[in-house]
Amino acid sequence: MRQLSPKAIRFIIDAITHYQAYHEERLRGERLTEEETADLANDHHYLEAIKTDLQQYHEELISKGSSPTKAG
């Protein structure tokens, strides 16, 4: 698997952040079933874990000054 560039990782982190905001809006504004609410909450936590991992990886790349195989 090709490694992502710091720029690509930053783009993915931003996309996850926007998707989380969408989930939060749905949780606040829509009439959802208990199951839908649980699914959205679980997805939100999963996205947060992915985002945290990507942020740590991004910081590692930046601190090393490395540029992995170009992917974006």
N, C-alpha and C positions, 0 to 999 in steps of 0.2 A: 504494500500500500504506500502510495506517495505521501510524504509529509507535506503539511500545509505551511504556507508562509505566514509570518506574523500578520500581514495585512488580511489574508484570507481568514485567519482565526478571529481577528477583530471584527470582521464582517459577520461571521457566524455568531459571535457573542452578541452583537447588536441585533441580529435577527431574532435570536432567542429572547432577548429583552423585550422586543416588540411583541413577540408571540405570548410572552408571559403577561404583558399588559392586556392583551386581548382576552386571555383567560380570566384575569382579574375583573375586567369589565363584565364578562359573561356571568361570573359568580355574583357580582353585585347587582346586575341589572336585569337578569332574566329569571323567569320562573322555571326552575329546574327541578327535576325529580331528585330524590336523595341519591340515586345511583349516578345520575349525571353530575351532580355536585361532587360526589366522591371521585369520579373519574377525572374531572377537571382539577380537583385538588391534588390528586396523585400525579397527574401530568405536570402540574405546576412544580411540584417538589422534584420530579425527575428532571425537568428542564433546568431547575436551579442547580442540581448536582452536575449536570453536563456543563452548564455555564461555568461553575466553579472550577471544574477540571480544566476546561479550555483557558480560563483566565490564568490559572497556575502555569499551564504549559506556555502560554503567551509570554508571561513574565520571565519564565526560564529562557525562552528563545531570545528575548530582548536583552536580558542580563548577560547572556553568553555572546551576544552580538552575532549569533549565527543566522544563516539564511538557509533553511532546508531546501530541498529540491523545489524549484519554482512550481507553484500551483495556483498562484493568484497574487 
